[in-house]
Amino acid sequence: MRTPAGTECPFFYGNYYRGRTQEECRLIGPAAPPDNWTPALCRTCPVPRITQANACEHLVIHARVERHWLGLRKRVHVSAFCQKVRQEVDHPEVGCGECHPIPLSFLNITNDTDPSD
């Protein structure tokens, strides 16, 4: 569903039927203030970008709201876990590297050998 920020997110739910304005993030879920979800968090949330870049069925995303800068600014913090290899994923956009091999061009590794030799 399209978030208030205009991006597609599989975890956002909005009920606008007959004038209702119910919006929620089903990934973060209900939390007590001040760590609760608000629609303004969708502008900087990395989850839509992660789900667009990585569609691995083994990737499990966890998110929570964290407060930064003296507790005035809230951001969404995302962590990911691969169920296939049972390890934390450092870069959820790319993946763990075991389910889908990562091309060398993404890892910034250059091959110094010349294939014509």
Stockholm file with secondary structure:
# STOCKHOLM 1.0

chainA/1-117         MRTPAGTECPFFYGNYYRGRTQEECRLIGPAAPPDNWTPALCRTCPVPRITQANACEHLVIHARVERHWLGLRKRVHVSAFCQKVRQEVDHPEVGCGECHPIPLSFLNITNDTDPSD
#=GR chainA/1-117 SS CBCTTSCBCTTEEEECGGGCCEEEETTTCCCCTTSCCCGGGGGTCSHHHHHHHCCCTTEEEEEEEEEETTTTEEEEEEEEEETTTTEEESCTTTCCSSSSCCCTTTTTCCCCSCTTC
#=GC SS_cons         CBCTTSCBCTTEEEECGGGCCEEEETTTCCCCTTSCCCGGGGGTCSHHHHHHHCCCTTEEEEEEEEEETTTTEEEEEEEEEETTTTEEESCTTTCCSSSSCCCTTTTTCCCCSCTTC
//
